[in-house]
Amino acid sequence: MSYANREVSTADSSPVELYEFRRGGDAWRYTSAADDALYGSYEYLAVPVKRSSIEQSTEMGKTGLRIIFARDIEVAQDFIATPPSEITTLTLYRQHRGDGETVAVWMGRVLNAEWRGSEVELNCEPVYTSLQRIGLRRLYQRNCPHVLYGTACGASAVVFRVTGTVASLNGTLLSVPAAAGFPVGHFAGGYATWAANGITEKRMITAHSSDVITLSAVPPGLAVGDAITLYPGCDRTLNTCHSKFANSENFGGFPFIPTKNPFGGSPIY
């Protein structure tokens, strides 16, 4: 009997679900079956799991999936402080016991995790949301709207980045001697990257003074002596774009907007 026939059968239906999570080069695989399962040469660990129903909707962003595991499930541990920098993808397979046919019924990514007592709930969004594109976003404004180091910005992250070593670490505060030679606030608004467990973690830099770097959240997997890369920030003004990045030709704002509104109530312009 085929998968489709067993799926709609009230007597022969015996569904088993396989959950495959991936982040960088790591993978976690779980199954709703009573025993560990084998699929595609990979072993899926049997764990207690429940999820919301898979819905069809005209609004792609609202067809998410919520999956509940025991709070000590390994895939959720990196979400305890803040979500990891790299995307955690999820592929949900479904099969029936004794049937060799397996179907991928849902694909997407994990947005965040919520802990409730002895359980953790993973909030996931479907892969279709990646097809959404923003419309017209540029406004008539003084400051630049471009993403720093993005395509429209044109500034090279490779040219302006600074590599160093973590000398001390206390929560979100880092001491990076390589940053000491730059003006106060040079890296504020930028970001820092480092390697942790085979993936590249990234955190925003909220403040910088001498060799002290303040990150937006506690850096997972970072320790004293580790290598770190710092990327300078930008305050989106024409002066900074020109003096700091020599990139004024790509400046996306309108710095010479008149300060007085010609359509205001004053009879004198």
Secondary structure, DSSP 8 states (H G I E B T S, - for coil): --HHHHHH-SSS--EEEEEEEEETTEEEEEESSSS-EEETTEEEEE---EE------SSGGG--EEEEEETT-GGGGGGSSS--SS-EEEEEEEEETT---EEEEEEEEEEEEEEETTEEEEEEEEGGGGG--------S-SS--S-TTSTTT---HHHH-EEEE--EEETTEEE-GGGTTS-TTSSTTSEEEEEETTEEEEEEEEEEETTEEEESS--TT--TT-EEEEE------HHHHHHHHS-GGG--S-TT--SS-TTSS-S--
